[in-house]
C-alpha cells in the first residue's frame, strides 16, 4: 500500500528556533497536505500543496511540494509554545474515496 | 458549534462486547470519513460516505466493523465482539462536495476506545 516516510519522529527545540520536517514517498502524488494535531483533538489542515515545485506560506509556516511529486517539507520559523503537537504529512489517494493517507507524524515539543 | 462532533468522547468496554460510535458532521457536508489512530501512529482510513452513493468500505479491518450514515448526515461506526487490538482513537471527518474544496477534511475530536 501507499506509505509515507516522515522524519524526524520527534523534535525537542527551544522557543524561537526554526523547525524543519519532511516526508517522502515511493509513489507520485498530486496533492500534499500538512496537518497538525493538538493533544486530545482531531487533526487540522495547515497547508495544502497542489503543484509540483510549489512553495506556500501560512504565517510562520512554509511548505514545499517537491518537484518529483514524491516529497514535501514543512518549516516553522521562530517557534512558540503553541506549536507543540504532532505534525502529519498527508497525501490524497486517487479514485473515488479521496481518502487521506497519513505519515507517521512528527511530535514537536517546544521548550521555554 | 459548527464543527464535527463525536460521541462518546471516551469509551471503555470489555472484550467481546459491541460498541457504537457516533459522528455528527458539519451541516451541508456531503462527504464523511472514519479513521482509526492507534497510539503514536498516523491515521488509518476505514470507510467513506459520499452523498447517496454506496460507501467505500475498503479500509475496514474486518467484518466486525460496520458503519452507516442515516439521512446523509449522522453516521454510526459499530464494532462487534470487540478485541483488545481495537483500542484506538476513532476519528470522524467531513468535507464539502468533492473537488479541490472538498479535499479539506474537518476532523472531530475523536472517540477514545479502550477494550479491556
Interface residues (C-beta under 8 A of the other chain):
Chain A: X4 X6 X31 X33 X40 X41 X42 X43 X44 X45 X48 X50 X88 X92 X96 X97 X98 X99 X100 X101 X102 X103 X104 X105
Chain B: X4 X31 X33 X35 X40 X41 X42 X43 X44 X45 X48 X50 X53 X56 X58 X59 X91 X93 X95 X98 X100 X102 X103 X104 X105 X107 X108 X109 X110
